[in-house]
Each structure stands twice: as C-alpha cells, then as structure tokens.
Amino acid sequence: MNNFSEKVSFIWSVADLLRGDYKQSEYGRVILPFLVLRRLDQVLAPSREAVLAAAANLMG
C-alpha cells in the first residue's frame, strides 16, 4: 500500500464494512448519539474528578 489510491480504496472498504446494513439515511441515528457522548466526554474532562465526587456525595 504505497500509493494514494490504494490507501483511499482500503479506507473506503473498511468504511463499507463498518457501516454494515445501515442505509445512508439511517447513519444519523447511529452517529449522532456517539457524537453527543464524545462531546460531553471532552467538555467534562477537566472537571471529571469534581463531577464524580459530587455524584458520590449525592448517592450517599
């Protein structure tokens, strides 16, 4: 895999495998929740310990 077109072809073939049986119109139903979770993870990362401590206090 030393030229660009081979790499592109490989990446698209992997993408096709990962998509599986989903139709293009259904991608949002799968991708959007993961994007939201990833964003929340990144936004809360600096305060993670404080959030976990507050949650532990609330749980008892």
N, C-alpha and C positions, 0 to 999 in steps of 0.2 A: 504494500500500500504506500507507494512513494509518490503518486501524483494526486493532484487535487480532485479530479473527477472520481477516482477510486474511493477517496475518503468521503466525498459527498454521497456517493452511491451507498457506501457502507452505513453512513449515518441515517439515510432515509430508510434503508432496510431495517435497521434497528427500531426506528420510529414506527414503522409499519407493524412490527412485532409487538411493540408496547401498546399501540392503540387497540389491538385485538379486534373485537367485534363491535366496537363503538362506531356509530355513524358520525360524520363530521358535525352534524347539528347537535350531537349529544356530548361533545367534548367539554363544553362549559359546565355541564352537570358534574363532571368528574374533576376538572381542573380548578374551577373556582373555589370550592371548599379547601383544597390544598393550598391555593394562593393565599386565602384568608388566614389559614393556620400558620403558614410560613411568615406572613407579615406580622401577625400577633406575636409570634416567637421572637422575631427580630426587634420589635418595638419594646417588648417586655424584658428583653435580655439584660439590660443594665440594672433593672430593679428586681430581678428574679428572686434573689435571696430575701428581699423585703416582702415580696408578694407571698412567697412560701411561708415565711414566718407569720405574716398576718393571717393566712389561711389556717395555719396550725393553731393560732390563738382562737380563731372563730370555731374551729372544730372541737375545741375543748382541750 
